[in-house]
């Protein structure tokens, strides 16, 4: 395992899955393990503030999901591929049972993993992860198809990103040859979004472990679906935050407080 210090509270480490690097942050400590799964166009470091809020009672581990952050690009972005990565990470860390927290894509990965491996999930925190999405055939990531993945210089890449530059310019990566790239491949993330679309009600309702559904007042889950997700799944409670889809970065203190309150009940 290759490690380097990321900050005073976390270490970056990695494991190899069939020759593909999966990178993750481990905020350490002796607290109970909580694995946090980010959404599309993000990375594990976005959970740093939450890790500090939950420690030392909870040891937060946040992978960069396949094709994002410091993790290698993958041959596919299928549902089963993402879930296999979660299993490989838990096995690598020798964690028999954890709390799984996820945002958006990560939330769907979390509850689908729980549906397939209920014995390994003590509780779920679902932040803005619908039980059904994209059924109208629309993909909100169409703008990605026009973005460059890499460029000879950082300035050239920022220029090529155009209006999207402010959202990603602080997370650009420099390659070994001096060229620059995004922390994800735009076309691959478009495909990943396509593959996460579907009716996942059977997976959401497959388990009965304690679950918290966090949704934003301006989030992507329709209010009627929020109500149904709570009513149709035993052991589920909800928390509404004054935020958009990016609940844990837009309202970090309120998000951490909601998660902390839930964790004290399990």
Steps between C-alpha positions, in 0.01 A plus 500: 500500500643835392426784742568871517376756748219713360449721804525468874197275516508280191733270313468417132537134418411269215424145404526323168195339343602294197786741438283812539580741781220591743612790717342594831534730799502349849444755775613241753426462867347220700138600448237295324554480122294712263565479125397810304435478125502822297294572191591568139764766424625491859750315721551371851672816627164681491410312820787651700279739696253222581784276619617770741146552627444129566835417654621348723189288549501406133785404269406634158642335187431668166605336173541682171252292303614340175608749235503798736751684717817295547340170398571352158251508217305176460399287205135543596277698735233239553299466818674173584841654438445774756365252754795267450731790583320558831532133588869499407562804720325346802689174450830687463440687827368184672174675588224246554219750558480876447270796474475597135442865413464621145409804296315475168679226302670398824168474681361267236820295515460482879143373509556263209805356676289458814233321299757246380705477821265587790723325750775757436296819547398612848319814384456724194520875448351589164568859393302590189496149355163435329334161489415567135666747267549575133190310397413777252819432308670833574863523609597819688864443410462587134729800555787262575512377142647833388771520766866410438656235721857631480712777350871588463485760781278584793400831343403326178287250688325774698433688178361187336263442790333834435204570731565172686850611606400650839353166609811293431804730477604442862516122447698469176784247493844529343617191313854363519580648158396850604161496330183566701172310534166498674459269804248301293442425133196699383369241256542219753306692764222561248487124442509432876201730549313313227571170674382615842159596362216260565231380737688392814204468737565130556853576621394792719233294674704178520654575839366603840813632672465854639512758220507877478384669180639854473350714226530864403212742463631556147631147450437247225263266684135605451316556829255220427789259444661608827178417685470165325863409572440552872160329506594198293826414676482398869749667731537812285490860621554817300661841546438796271775760464479845345729412211516378143619158385849558644368486856819407683715769339236775486381448860788315667416586860132409468594183313748394768248573773234286328746212455622526860146498636418191299816316598422545869183294446673190369 
